[in-house]
Amino acid sequence: MPDFNREIKPAGDNHNAFGRAYLFTNENVGGYINQLDMHGGHILSVAAGGDHAFESLLNGAKVVDLFDINYAQKVIVELKSHMIKSLPYEDFMDFFFERKHFMDRKIIEPIYNDFSRELALYIDWYYCMGNCAPRHMFVYGTNPTWAGYDINKISYIASPEKYKTLAKRLPNKINFIHTGIEDLAGKNNQKYDFIFMSNIFDYILCDIPDNDLALVQMYNNVIKPLAENNLSNENGQIMFHYMWNGHGISRPDLMFEWKNFAKKFNRIKKDAGQKMKSICVPSPILKSSKQDIILCMTQNQKIR
Ligand SMILES: C[S@@+](CC[C@H](N)C(=O)[O-])C[C@H]1O[C@@H](n2cnc3c(N)ncnc32)[C@H](O)[C@@H]1O
């Protein structure tokens, strides 16, 4: 398999309208999604490589809508969805993880005619670029302390059975909203049970070095408008920051300020039904870590 973790550069601040694309998640998405009751739920998630959506569908979600600042992620999710729905597990694995078959045109030839025009163009562009295409078009880390992807933690890759289940659950088309997270609220009238933001917080509000102030701004500018417009008023939950080993990439000391911020917030917002909490992911991505942590806000969560 190509070693993306060493051969392809990390995204850095390179998140933009047609930047290099993530093919797979570098979070243990299955490790926290399985702690949530998603049955029949409506989900809004960052698109990235589609894995938050795929794991949500495997965990019982009914509808998943996606957003991303990078339009290329829409195309990647479409490519992976077509493959999962129509090709055997072995072909999918060869296409992404076998060096000599990586992005092998022959594997996708049988489904090429089903591709949207934008996906067909993207794929053709990849083949026109020759050897430098993966480096220019895809993201993965060069730094061993940076979380790369762990395919054993992506359930439809780790298990051929789950791949088959996902093929049955995937809709023909996943709704995609092309936007930055700051402008996401109110883009449609849907109310979602869960909203996933991955670690976008690492890449926004970077002009505010103070962690407490950045969390306040994150709430005021991103979480609050989403909670008002698009989060279910009963039991809604926004998972707004994934931290490897409890550290923010751009805010290494975030955990301490987060605890104080959450305490203050929970006192003030008690009557409004909003609560900050964190969820532990017991099986972390980095081998040196104890646990990964997700920061979230719940809205009128029922006590079970
Ligand atoms: C933050 S990145 C990191 C990878 C992620 N941890 C995963 O597991 O896939 C995930 C996605 O967020 C998107 N993104 C980054 N900044 C964004 C923003 N301000 N608004 C919307 N999407 C953003 C990127 O384009 C990328 O597809």
The ligand as a Tripos MOL2 file, in Angstrom:
@<TRIPOS>MOLECULE
LIG
   27    29     1     0     0
SMALL
NO_CHARGES

@<TRIPOS>ATOM
      1 C1        -10.1550   19.7530    9.2840 C.3       1 LIG1
      2 S1         -9.8070   18.5580    7.9900 S.3       1 LIG1
      3 C2         -8.8730   17.3310    8.8450 C.3       1 LIG1
      4 C3         -9.1240   15.8550    8.5650 C.3       1 LIG1
      5 C4        -10.1090   15.2230    9.5000 C.3       1 LIG1
      6 N1         -9.5360   15.0790   10.8260 N.3       1 LIG1
      7 C5        -10.6310   13.8570    9.0220 C.2       1 LIG1
      8 O1        -10.7100   12.9570    9.8120 O.co2     1 LIG1
      9 O2        -10.9550   13.7400    7.8570 O.co2     1 LIG1
     10 C6        -11.3520   17.9120    7.5900 C.3       1 LIG1
     11 C7        -12.0770   18.6840    6.5040 C.3       1 LIG1
     12 O3        -12.4030   19.9740    6.9800 O.3       1 LIG1
     13 C8        -12.4890   20.8280    5.8600 C.3       1 LIG1
     14 N2        -12.3770   22.2170    6.3450 N.ar      1 LIG1
     15 C9        -11.2730   22.8400    6.8310 C.ar      1 LIG1
     16 N3        -11.5560   24.0920    7.2030 N.ar      1 LIG1
     17 C10       -12.8750   24.2780    6.9700 C.ar      1 LIG1
     18 C11       -13.7810   25.3680    7.1580 C.ar      1 LIG1
     19 N4        -13.3820   26.5370    7.6650 N.pl3     1 LIG1
     20 N5        -15.0790   25.2040    6.7890 N.ar      1 LIG1
     21 C12       -15.5140   24.0270    6.2610 C.ar      1 LIG1
     22 N6        -14.6970   22.9670    6.0480 N.ar      1 LIG1
     23 C13       -13.3980   23.0760    6.4050 C.ar      1 LIG1
     24 C14       -11.3520   20.3890    4.9770 C.3       1 LIG1
     25 O4        -11.5360   20.7890    3.6340 O.3       1 LIG1
     26 C15       -11.3660   18.8720    5.1670 C.3       1 LIG1
     27 O5        -12.0880   18.2270    4.1540 O.3       1 LIG1
@<TRIPOS>BOND
     1     1     2 1
     2     2     3 1
     3     2    10 1
     4     3     4 1
     5     4     5 1
     6     5     6 1
     7     5     7 1
     8     7     8 2
     9     7     9 1
    10    10    11 1
    11    11    12 1
    12    11    26 1
    13    12    13 1
    14    13    14 1
    15    13    24 1
    16    14    15 ar
    17    14    23 ar
    18    15    16 ar
    19    16    17 ar
    20    17    18 ar
    21    17    23 ar
    22    18    19 1
    23    18    20 ar
    24    20    21 ar
    25    21    22 ar
    26    22    23 ar
    27    24    25 1
    28    24    26 1
    29    26    27 1
@<TRIPOS>SUBSTRUCTURE
     1 LIG1         1 GROUP 0 **** ****
